[in-house]
Amino acid sequence: MDIFGKALTDFFRKGQHDTLWLHNSYDGPEEMPIDIFFRTESEMPDLEIEALRLCKGTVLDIGAGVGSHSLHLQKQGFDVTAIDISGAAVNLMKERGVTNAINQDVFTVTARFDTLLLLMNGIGLSGTLKGFENFLSKAKELLNTDGQLIFDSSDISYLYEELPKPVNKYFGEISYQYEYQQQKGEWFDWLYLDQNTLLAASTALGWNCEIVFEDENDQYLAKLTVK
């Protein structure tokens, strides 16, 4: 069941929703706010505004959610394709006015683009460091010459200030599970990359990596181009 999509739909249809819980592999469950996915440009943090400013040419918005970033880019005249694995989210994108919204996994996309965009730590969908390497290989197939990959992530080492870091995996590899209206979804893997790990991994795989923005919460924006 699309637990996340159900919460998004309730918020959009009713203007309210029950608590969406996010269980994790490192601590107790946390309440997941829904309204942030529907935010307007004026409500977006500076990091996201900078990411949207950097977009060029044709754009693939990966893990687009309910399409807030795609809608902004459309208004700026960009040719945007928005994809998400949540069918409910894609339906909401269409209702909100996203012209080209598709229920699709990025690894099945075959078209090429000038910009690949993943915001709200969308790069987390790669799940693990190995998954990130696989994603970078796929990204090369999806980019036109002189294309760019733009995403944000964060260093979550602060979570382990009072806890031991995992010894059998990278500390940025987390598992999550959504719970909504007493129904739980499947556990899924999510990745947070610290800057040093990102730079080492991307450079080794033939990418130029530039950190173009940082905020006070250990979040950063990266722009990758193929060497």
N, C-alpha and C positions, 0 to 999 in steps of 0.2 A: 504494500500500500504506500502511496505517495504522501507520507505524513507531513512533510514540509509543504508540499503543494496544497494540502487541505487547509493548513493554517493560513497560507497566503490567500487562498480563495475566500475563506471566512472574513479575513480582514478587508478584502476588496469588496465583497458583496454586502457585508453587514456593518462595516466600519468598526468592528470589534472582533475579538477572538479570545479563545481560552489560552491558558499559558502553554507556550511551546517550550518544552524542556530539552536541553541538550546534555545528554550524558557523555562522559568522557573517560579516557583511560588513565587519568592522573589524579582526579579529585572527584568531589561530589557534583551532582547535576547543577546546571546553571540555566536561568531563564533566558531564552533567546528573543530579543525584541524583533517584531515583525515590521514596524513602521519604517525602519531604516531602509528596507528594500524598495519602498515607494517614495523615497525622498526626491525632492526637486533639486535643481542645480544650486539654488541658494542654500540648501541644507547639506550639500556635499562637502566633505572636508577638502582642504587645500590639495592634499595628495591626489585625490580623484580629479579635481579640476585641472591639475597639471597633466595628469595622464590623458585626459580628453583633449587638452590643448596640443599634445604631442602627436595625436592621431593624424594620419595622412592617407590619401587615396581610398581604396576599398578597405573596409574594416570587418573583421570577424570578431564579434563580441561573444566570447566563450564563457559558458556558465552565466548567461545574461540575466537570470532570475526573472523579474517581472519587467525588465527592459528599461529601467530608468536611464542608464548610460546610453543605450541605443537611441532612445527618444531624444536626448540632448544632441547627439551627433546627427540624427536625421534633421533636426531643426537647423543645424549648421550646414546642411547640404551634402553630408556624407552619404555614400552608398554603403549601408550597413546590413550585414547578415547577423542575426542574433540566434544563438543556439543554447539549448539547455536540455538536460536529460529528464527534467520534470515536465510531463505533459500538461499538468495543471498550470505551471508557470508559463509555459508557451501560450496556452489559451488566454491567460491574463495579458501577456505581452500584446497579443493580437487585438484584444479588446481595448487596450490602452493606446493603440495606434502604431505599434511597431510594424513596419511594412513587410519585412521579411523575417519572420520568426519561425524557427524550425525545431522540432523535437528530435534532437540528434546528439550523439556522442562525438566529440571532436576527432576521435580516432577513425571515424567513418567518413569524414569530410574529404572531398577530393579536389575542390576548387582552390584557386590560389588568391591570396590577398596581399595588400600592401602593409596592413597592420593587423596583428593578432593582439587582442586586448583581453586581459583577465584582471578584473578588479574585485575588491573585497576579499583579498587573498584567494582569488580564483585559481592561482597556481597550485593551491592545496589539493585540487582534484587529482594531481599526479600521485598522491598518496604516500609515496616513499621516495628515497633518493634514487633508487633504481627506476621507479616510475617517472621521476623527473627527467632522467636521462632518456627514457623512451619518449617522453613528451617532446624533448628538444629535437630528437630525430624526426618526429612527426612534424614539428613546427617548420623544419627546413623544407619539407615537402609542400607545405601550405603557403610559403612566402614567395612572393615575386622577387625578382632581382632588386636589391636595395630595400627590401622590406624590413619590418621591425616587429619585435615581440615586446610588448609592454605589460608589466604586471607589478603588483605590490605583494609584499610579504612582511614578516616581522621575526625578530629574534625572540624566542620564547624561553631563553635560558633562565629568565627571572622566575619561572615557575619552579625551578629546582634550587632556589636559594636555600630552602630548608628541607629539600627532598633530594635523595641521591638520583643522579642522572641514570637513565637506562644504560646497561652495560652491553646489551646484545643488539642494539639498534641506535640509529641517530636520534638524538633527543627531540628533534623537531617532527618526528613521526608520531602522530596522535591518532587515536581511534575515537569515533563519535557515534552516537545513536540519538535520533529524534524520538520524543514522546509527546503525543498530543491527544487530548481527550481519552487518556488511559490506554492509548494504543501506541505501540512501539514499532519503529522501523528496523531495518537491518543495520548492524554496525557497519561503518565504512571508515576507510583510512583517509587521513588528511595530513598535508605536509606544510610545515612552516620552515623557511630557510633563513638562517643567519647569513649575513653578507659575505663572510669569508668562505662559507661552504658554497654559496651560490657562485662566487667568483671562481673558485677552484674547479667546480663541476662544469660550469659553462665554458671556461677557457679550455679545459681538457677536451671538450667536444667541438671545438672549432667556432666558438662564438666570441664576439666582442661584447663585454658587459660594462654598462655604465650605470652607476647609481645617480639618478637625476633629482631625487628629492628624499628628504628624511624629516620625520617629525619627532616630537618629544616623547612619543610612546613606543620607541624602538621599531616603528613601521617605516618602510622605505619603498621607493618606486624605482624599478629597474627597467632599463631599455637595452635589449639585446639585438645585435645584428650579426649576420653570418660573416665570418672573416673572408 
